[in-house]
Amino acid sequence: MKNFNQLFIYFICLVSAMGGLLFGYDWVVIGGAKPFYEVYFDIAGNEGMQALAMSIALLGCLLGATMAGFLADKYGRKKLLIFSAFVFFVSSWATGASTSIPAFIIARLVGGMAIGLAADLSPMYIAEVAPTHIRGKLVTLNQLTIVLGILGAQIVNMLIADPVAADATSADILNSWNGQTGWRWMFWAVCVPSGLFFLLSMFIPESPRWLASVKHYDHARKVLISIGGKEYANEEIESYSKAGASSHSEKGALSLLFSSKMRNVLIIGIVVAMFQQWSGTNVIFNYAQEIFQAAGYGISDVLMNIVVTGIANLIFTFVAIYTVDRLGRKTLMMIGSIGLAGIYTLLGLSYFFEFKGFIMIIFVVLAIGFYAMSLGPVTWVLLSEIFPNRVRGVAMAVCTAALWIASFLLTYTFPFLNSGLGTGGTFMLYAVICFCGFIFVLRRILETKGKSLEELEKELVK
């Protein structure tokens, strides 16, 4: 009978998941600062610069995610988690201290690199240390911390910003505390949790699967004993050894990943990663100002509505944590994709018919709810599960790179789509994408719940 050390398991997983907390905060904080830094840097009427300032962090995410997989396979998961915490701290301070738009953009680019590192490493690390029967729940904890980071950013933005009159002019905003200083503290606030993440990461062990992949079996066994006792450690080491032996003849992780036998699982990983972004929900967080103002709200009301969406995001993430190891990954992905398709259709029609007020908040909250219980967390669970141990770092890098490319395109194109198609037409487009995603999940996704990572390798890699 295995004797799992639940306290130790949850401690190391929650520390790793702090990368998700910083990811969520840094991802969303810019939405609350946007009305103020745009006026400060005099880019409020420049769609191109607005889109660049908002989306440049996503290019950093792409760079960070690309580096993360290769560096994590070479140096281990723990060292990269510590490094990502340091980068979060420096980039957040630099963003708030920016006095010119080039400095702001560079700082956001570096911050994006930290997001890319954390988004790749945190779920990968958790999946590799978690016992099979609770792996889905523990990986979903990373999404929970992302959501807490998002909600934290939304609350901080609301508390820091002084009330803004609905008819405030650009000059009013520029000369206000918000326009000169308040938006800076929105970014500086993340320095506290990033410092804590840096310190706590020193006390977590290296991933036993990574240790086994570099033949440090004695060290891996010690970590596994701390997790589940000697019997569990022996079983896991034996499983690692067999999985490693089966791929011993392969030349390298990158060539193996792009080999014909990996084609199916790689396509699934890339499509799932890109679909999570092209489902459209993240524009609600990044462009909440435009979306809620189009529904008839002023800036102060927008900040309150954003907090409401953050609370909904948190509540429905708990639904995912409760159901991911019960209903399964595929079922939740199907519920989420078809649910979003329906809600976006209703939301698009509401904008076409110029509905205003509370009904719009309801539709936005429902959209976030469907996303938070499905595509948001389950995508990271699937990506951390479906690839063999030997290529997991590189595969996560490729898939998260695809995710950030998709996220950049989503974020960069929204101002232009919103201008050309209108808010209603843009959400109708997202509805079509979600329906197509539902068909893909139905036909191509394999259920992964209750299976060890080594068992999944046998089923997915032919």
C-alpha positions as CSV (number, residue, x, y, z in Angstrom):
1,M,0.0,0.0,0.0
2,K,1.5,3.3,-1.1
3,N,1.8,6.0,1.6
4,F,1.7,9.3,-0.2
5,N,3.0,12.4,1.6
6,Q,0.1,14.6,0.8
7,L,1.5,17.7,2.6
8,F,4.8,17.5,0.7
9,I,3.1,16.9,-2.6
10,Y,0.8,19.8,-2.3
11,F,3.6,22.1,-1.1
12,I,5.9,21.4,-4.1
13,C,3.0,21.6,-6.5
14,L,1.7,24.9,-5.1
15,V,5.2,26.5,-5.1
16,S,5.6,25.5,-8.7
17,A,2.1,26.8,-9.4
18,M,3.2,30.2,-8.2
19,G,4.6,30.6,-11.7
20,G,1.0,30.5,-12.8
21,L,0.0,33.2,-10.2
22,L,2.6,35.5,-11.7
23,F,1.6,34.5,-15.2
24,G,-2.0,35.4,-14.5
25,Y,-1.2,38.7,-12.8
26,D,1.2,40.0,-15.4
27,W,-1.0,38.8,-18.2
28,V,-4.0,40.8,-17.1
29,V,-2.6,43.8,-15.1
30,I,-2.0,45.7,-18.4
31,G,-5.8,45.7,-19.1
32,G,-6.4,47.9,-16.0
33,A,-3.4,50.1,-16.7
34,K,-4.2,50.5,-20.4
35,P,-6.5,53.6,-20.2
36,F,-3.8,55.5,-18.2
37,Y,-0.5,54.5,-19.8
38,E,-1.9,55.1,-23.3
39,V,-2.7,58.7,-22.4
40,Y,0.7,59.1,-20.6
41,F,2.6,57.8,-23.6
42,D,0.3,59.7,-26.0
43,I,-0.7,56.6,-28.0
44,A,-4.5,56.6,-27.2
45,G,-5.4,57.4,-30.9
46,N,-2.8,55.1,-32.5
47,E,-4.2,51.6,-33.1
48,G,-0.9,50.2,-34.2
49,M,1.0,51.4,-31.1
50,Q,-1.9,50.3,-28.9
51,A,-1.8,46.8,-30.3
52,L,2.0,46.7,-30.0
53,A,2.0,47.8,-26.4
54,M,-0.7,45.3,-25.5
55,S,0.7,42.3,-27.5
56,I,4.5,42.7,-27.3
57,A,4.5,40.6,-24.1
58,L,3.2,37.8,-26.2
59,L,6.2,37.8,-28.4
60,G,8.2,37.6,-25.2
61,C,6.0,34.6,-24.2
62,L,7.0,33.0,-27.4
63,L,10.7,33.5,-26.8
64,G,10.4,32.3,-23.2
65,A,8.4,29.2,-24.1
66,T,10.9,28.3,-26.9
67,M,13.8,28.6,-24.5
68,A,12.0,26.9,-21.6
69,G,11.8,23.4,-23.2
70,F,15.3,23.1,-24.3
71,L,16.8,24.7,-21.2
72,A,14.6,22.6,-18.9
73,D,15.7,19.4,-20.6
74,K,19.4,20.5,-20.2
75,Y,19.5,22.1,-16.8
76,G,16.3,20.7,-15.1
77,R,12.9,22.2,-14.2
78,K,13.8,23.7,-10.8
79,K,16.6,26.0,-11.9
80,L,14.4,27.4,-14.7
81,L,11.5,28.0,-12.2
82,I,13.9,30.0,-10.0
83,F,15.1,32.0,-13.0
84,S,11.6,32.8,-14.2
85,A,10.8,34.2,-10.7
86,F,13.8,36.5,-11.0
87,V,12.8,37.7,-14.5
88,F,9.3,38.4,-13.2
89,F,10.6,40.7,-10.5
90,V,13.0,42.7,-12.7
91,S,10.5,43.1,-15.6
92,S,7.6,44.2,-13.3
93,W,9.8,46.9,-11.7
94,A,11.1,48.1,-15.1
95,T,7.6,48.3,-16.6
96,G,6.4,50.5,-13.8
97,A,9.5,52.7,-13.9
98,S,9.2,53.3,-17.7
99,T,9.2,57.0,-18.8
100,S,9.0,56.3,-22.6
101,I,7.1,54.0,-24.8
102,P,10.3,52.1,-26.1
103,A,11.3,51.4,-22.5
104,F,7.8,50.2,-21.6
105,I,7.7,47.9,-24.7
106,I,11.1,46.4,-23.9
107,A,10.1,45.8,-20.2
108,R,6.8,44.2,-21.3
109,L,8.8,42.0,-23.8
110,V,11.0,40.7,-21.0
111,G,8.0,40.2,-18.7
112,G,6.5,38.1,-21.5
113,M,9.6,35.9,-21.5
114,A,8.9,35.2,-17.8
115,I,5.3,34.3,-18.6
116,G,6.5,32.0,-21.3
117,L,8.9,30.3,-19.0
118,A,6.4,29.9,-16.2
119,A,3.5,28.8,-18.5
120,D,5.7,26.0,-19.8
121,L,7.5,24.9,-16.7
122,S,4.9,25.0,-13.9
123,P,2.4,22.4,-15.4
124,M,5.3,20.3,-16.7
125,Y,6.9,20.1,-13.3
126,I,3.6,19.3,-11.5
127,A,2.7,16.6,-14.0
128,E,6.1,15.0,-13.5
129,V,5.9,14.9,-9.7
130,A,2.2,14.2,-9.2
131,P,0.9,10.7,-8.5
132,T,-1.3,9.4,-11.4
133,H,-4.6,9.3,-9.6
134,I,-4.5,13.0,-8.7
135,R,-2.4,14.3,-11.6
136,G,-5.2,16.1,-13.3
137,K,-6.3,17.9,-10.1
138,L,-2.8,19.0,-9.3
139,V,-2.0,20.3,-12.8
140,T,-5.3,22.1,-12.6
141,L,-4.0,23.9,-9.5
142,N,-1.6,25.7,-11.8
143,Q,-4.7,27.1,-13.7
144,L,-6.2,28.0,-10.3
145,T,-3.2,30.1,-9.4
146,I,-3.3,31.7,-12.9
147,V,-6.9,32.6,-12.2
148,L,-6.0,33.9,-8.7
149,G,-3.3,36.0,-10.3
150,I,-5.8,37.4,-12.8
151,L,-8.3,38.2,-10.0
152,G,-5.5,39.7,-8.0
153,A,-4.5,42.0,-10.8
154,Q,-8.1,43.0,-11.4
155,I,-8.6,43.8,-7.7
156,V,-5.3,45.7,-7.4
157,N,-6.2,47.7,-10.5
158,M,-9.6,48.6,-9.1
159,L,-8.1,49.6,-5.7
160,I,-5.2,51.6,-7.0
161,A,-7.2,53.5,-9.7
162,D,-9.0,56.6,-8.4
163,P,-12.6,56.9,-9.7
164,V,-12.7,58.2,-13.3
165,A,-15.6,60.2,-14.6
166,A,-17.4,58.8,-17.6
167,D,-16.8,62.0,-19.5
168,A,-13.2,62.4,-18.5
169,T,-10.9,63.8,-21.3
170,S,-7.4,62.6,-22.1
171,A,-6.1,65.8,-20.5
172,D,-8.0,65.0,-17.3
173,I,-6.6,61.5,-17.1
174,L,-3.0,62.7,-18.0
175,N,-3.0,65.2,-15.2
176,S,-4.5,62.8,-12.6
177,W,-2.7,60.6,-10.1
178,N,-3.9,57.6,-12.3
179,G,-2.2,59.0,-15.4
180,Q,1.1,59.8,-13.7
181,T,1.6,57.3,-11.0
182,G,-1.3,54.9,-10.3
183,W,-0.7,52.7,-13.4
184,R,3.0,52.2,-12.3
185,W,1.9,50.7,-9.0
186,M,-0.3,48.3,-10.8
187,F,2.9,46.7,-12.3
188,W,5.1,47.2,-9.2
189,A,2.6,45.2,-7.0
190,V,3.7,41.9,-8.5
191,C,7.3,42.3,-7.2
192,V,6.1,41.0,-3.8
193,P,4.8,37.5,-5.0
194,S,7.7,37.2,-7.5
195,G,10.2,37.6,-4.6
196,L,8.3,35.0,-2.6
197,F,8.2,32.6,-5.5
198,F,12.0,33.1,-5.9
199,L,12.7,32.2,-2.3
200,L,10.2,29.2,-2.0
201,S,11.5,27.7,-5.3
202,M,14.8,27.1,-3.5
203,F,13.1,24.5,-1.3
204,I,11.4,22.2,-3.9
205,P,13.1,19.1,-5.3
206,E,14.1,18.6,-8.9
207,S,11.6,16.6,-11.0
208,P,12.3,12.9,-10.5
209,R,11.4,12.1,-14.2
210,W,14.0,14.7,-15.4
211,L,16.6,13.2,-13.0
212,A,15.8,9.8,-14.4
213,S,16.1,11.0,-17.9
214,V,19.7,12.2,-17.2
215,K,20.4,8.8,-15.4
216,H,20.5,10.3,-11.8
217,Y,18.4,7.4,-10.6
218,D,19.5,7.6,-6.9
219,H,18.5,11.2,-6.7
220,A,15.2,10.5,-8.4
221,R,14.6,7.7,-6.0
222,K,15.1,10.0,-3.0
223,V,12.6,12.5,-4.3
224,L,10.0,9.7,-5.1
225,I,10.5,8.2,-1.6
226,S,9.6,11.7,-0.2
227,I,6.5,11.7,-2.3
228,G,5.1,8.1,-1.9
229,G,7.5,5.9,0.0
230,K,10.0,3.1,-1.0
231,E,7.4,0.9,-2.8
232,Y,6.2,3.8,-4.9
233,A,9.7,4.9,-5.7
234,N,10.8,1.4,-6.8
235,E,7.7,1.1,-9.1
236,E,8.2,4.5,-10.6
237,I,12.0,4.0,-11.2
238,E,11.3,0.7,-12.9
239,S,8.6,2.4,-15.1
240,Y,11.0,5.3,-16.0
241,S,13.8,2.8,-16.9
242,K,11.5,0.8,-19.2
243,A,10.3,4.0,-20.9
244,G,13.9,5.2,-21.3
245,A,15.1,1.9,-22.7
246,S,12.3,1.8,-25.3
247,S,13.6,5.1,-26.8
248,H,17.3,4.6,-26.1
249,S,18.2,4.1,-29.8
250,E,16.7,7.5,-30.8
251,K,19.2,10.3,-31.6
252,G,17.7,13.2,-29.9
253,A,14.6,14.8,-28.4
254,L,14.0,17.2,-31.3
255,S,14.4,14.7,-34.1
256,L,12.3,12.2,-32.1
257,L,9.5,14.8,-31.7
258,F,9.3,15.5,-35.4
259,S,9.6,11.9,-36.4
260,S,6.6,10.2,-38.2
261,K,5.6,8.2,-35.1
262,M,5.1,11.4,-33.1
263,R,3.1,13.2,-35.8
264,N,-0.3,12.4,-34.4
265,V,0.5,13.5,-30.8
266,L,2.3,16.6,-32.0
267,I,-0.6,17.7,-34.2
268,I,-3.0,17.2,-31.2
269,G,-0.7,19.2,-28.9
270,I,-0.3,22.2,-31.3
271,V,-4.0,22.4,-32.3
272,V,-5.2,22.2,-28.6
273,A,-2.7,24.9,-27.6
274,M,-3.7,27.2,-30.5
275,F,-7.4,26.6,-29.9
276,Q,-7.2,27.6,-26.3
277,Q,-6.2,31.1,-27.5
278,W,-8.3,31.4,-30.6
279,S,-11.4,30.5,-28.5
280,G,-11.3,34.2,-27.9
281,T,-11.8,34.4,-24.1
282,N,-8.5,36.2,-23.4
283,V,-9.6,39.3,-25.3
284,I,-12.2,39.8,-22.6
285,F,-9.4,40.2,-20.1
286,N,-7.0,42.2,-22.3
287,Y,-9.6,44.4,-24.0
288,A,-12.2,44.6,-21.2
289,Q,-12.3,48.4,-21.6
290,E,-13.4,48.3,-25.2
291,I,-15.8,45.4,-24.7
292,F,-17.6,46.9,-21.7
293,Q,-17.6,50.4,-23.0
294,A,-19.3,49.1,-26.2
295,A,-21.9,47.7,-23.8
296,G,-22.4,51.2,-22.3
297,Y,-20.1,51.3,-19.3
298,G,-17.6,54.0,-18.2
299,I,-14.1,53.3,-17.1
300,S,-14.8,53.1,-13.3
301,D,-17.7,50.7,-14.0
302,V,-15.4,48.7,-16.3
303,L,-12.9,48.1,-13.5
304,M,-15.7,46.8,-11.3
305,N,-17.1,44.6,-14.1
306,I,-13.6,43.2,-14.7
307,V,-13.5,42.1,-11.0
308,V,-16.9,40.4,-11.4
309,T,-15.5,38.4,-14.4
310,G,-12.4,37.5,-12.3
311,I,-14.6,36.1,-9.5
312,A,-16.5,34.0,-12.1
313,N,-13.2,32.8,-13.5
314,L,-12.2,31.7,-10.0
315,I,-15.5,29.9,-9.2
316,F,-15.6,27.9,-12.4
317,T,-11.9,26.9,-12.1
318,F,-12.9,25.1,-8.9
319,V,-15.5,23.2,-11.1
320,A,-12.6,22.1,-13.3
321,I,-10.5,21.0,-10.3
322,Y,-13.4,18.9,-9.0
323,T,-14.4,17.3,-12.4
324,V,-11.1,16.9,-14.4
325,D,-10.3,13.5,-12.8
326,R,-14.0,12.5,-12.7
327,L,-15.5,13.5,-16.0
328,G,-12.2,13.5,-17.8
329,R,-10.3,15.9,-20.1
330,K,-12.1,15.2,-23.3
331,T,-15.5,15.6,-21.9
332,L,-14.7,19.0,-20.4
333,M,-13.0,20.2,-23.6
334,M,-16.2,19.3,-25.5
335,I,-18.5,21.0,-23.0
336,G,-16.3,24.1,-23.1
337,S,-15.9,24.4,-26.8
338,I,-19.6,24.0,-27.7
339,G,-20.7,26.1,-24.7
340,L,-18.5,29.0,-25.9
341,A,-19.7,28.7,-29.4
342,G,-23.3,29.2,-28.1
343,I,-22.5,32.0,-25.7
344,Y,-20.4,33.9,-28.3
345,T,-23.3,33.6,-30.8
346,L,-25.7,35.2,-28.2
347,L,-23.1,37.8,-27.3
348,G,-22.6,38.7,-30.9
349,L,-26.3,39.0,-31.6
350,S,-26.6,41.2,-28.4
351,Y,-24.1,43.7,-29.8
352,F,-25.8,43.7,-33.2
353,F,-29.1,44.5,-31.6
354,E,-27.4,47.1,-29.3
355,F,-28.3,45.5,-26.0
356,K,-26.8,47.4,-23.0
357,G,-26.2,46.9,-19.4
358,F,-26.5,43.8,-17.1
359,I,-27.4,41.3,-19.8
360,M,-24.0,41.8,-21.4
361,I,-22.2,41.1,-18.1
362,I,-24.2,37.9,-17.8
363,F,-23.1,36.7,-21.2
364,V,-19.5,37.7,-20.6
365,V,-19.5,35.9,-17.2
366,L,-21.0,32.7,-18.8
367,A,-18.3,32.8,-21.5
368,I,-15.6,33.0,-18.9
369,G,-17.3,30.3,-16.9
370,F,-17.2,27.8,-19.8
371,Y,-13.6,28.7,-20.5
372,A,-12.5,28.4,-16.9
373,M,-13.9,25.0,-16.4
374,S,-12.6,23.5,-19.7
375,L,-10.2,25.1,-22.2
376,G,-8.3,27.2,-19.7
377,P,-7.1,24.5,-17.3
378,V,-7.6,21.3,-19.4
379,T,-5.3,22.5,-22.2
380,W,-2.4,22.6,-19.8
381,V,-3.3,19.2,-18.3
382,L,-3.3,17.6,-21.8
383,L,-0.1,19.2,-22.9
384,S,1.7,18.1,-19.8
385,E,0.4,14.5,-20.2
386,I,0.4,13.4,-23.8
387,F,4.1,13.6,-24.7
388,P,6.8,10.9,-23.8
389,N,9.2,11.7,-21.0
390,R,12.2,12.1,-23.3
391,V,10.7,14.8,-25.4
392,R,8.3,16.4,-22.9
393,G,10.4,19.5,-22.4
394,V,11.0,20.1,-26.1
395,A,7.4,19.2,-27.0
396,M,6.0,21.6,-24.4
397,A,8.3,24.3,-25.8
398,V,6.9,23.7,-29.4
399,C,3.3,23.6,-28.2
400,T,3.5,26.6,-25.9
401,A,5.3,28.5,-28.7
402,A,2.3,27.7,-30.9
403,L,0.0,28.9,-28.1
404,W,1.8,32.2,-27.8
405,I,1.9,32.8,-31.6
406,A,-1.9,32.2,-31.5
407,S,-2.3,34.5,-28.5
408,F,-0.3,37.2,-30.2
409,L,-2.4,37.0,-33.3
410,L,-5.6,37.0,-31.2
411,T,-4.5,40.1,-29.2
412,Y,-2.9,42.0,-32.0
413,T,-5.8,41.5,-34.4
414,F,-8.7,42.4,-32.0
415,P,-8.5,46.2,-32.4
416,F,-8.6,45.8,-36.2
417,L,-11.4,43.1,-36.1
418,N,-13.3,45.2,-33.6
419,S,-13.0,48.2,-35.9
420,G,-13.8,46.4,-39.1
421,L,-16.4,43.8,-38.0
422,G,-17.7,45.5,-34.9
423,T,-17.7,43.8,-31.5
424,G,-20.6,41.6,-32.4
425,G,-19.0,40.4,-35.7
426,T,-15.8,39.6,-33.9
427,F,-17.6,37.4,-31.3
428,M,-19.5,35.6,-34.1
429,L,-16.1,34.8,-35.7
430,Y,-14.9,33.4,-32.3
431,A,-18.1,31.3,-32.2
432,V,-17.3,29.7,-35.5
433,I,-13.7,28.9,-34.3
434,C,-15.1,27.3,-31.1
435,F,-17.5,25.1,-33.1
436,C,-14.6,23.9,-35.3
437,G,-12.6,23.2,-32.1
438,F,-15.5,21.1,-30.8
439,I,-15.4,18.9,-33.9
440,F,-11.6,18.4,-33.5
441,V,-11.9,17.5,-29.9
442,L,-14.7,15.0,-30.7
443,R,-12.7,13.3,-33.4
444,R,-9.1,13.5,-32.3
445,I,-8.6,13.8,-28.6
446,L,-8.0,10.7,-26.5
447,E,-9.1,10.5,-22.9
448,T,-6.1,10.6,-20.6
449,K,-7.6,10.4,-17.1
450,G,-6.5,7.6,-14.8
451,K,-3.5,6.6,-17.0
452,S,0.2,7.0,-16.1
453,L,2.4,9.1,-18.4
454,E,4.1,5.9,-19.5
455,E,0.8,4.2,-20.4
456,L,-0.2,7.2,-22.4
457,E,3.1,7.0,-24.3
458,K,2.2,3.5,-25.4
459,E,-1.3,4.6,-26.6
460,L,-0.4,7.8,-28.3
461,V,3.0,7.1,-29.9
462,K,2.7,4.4,-32.6
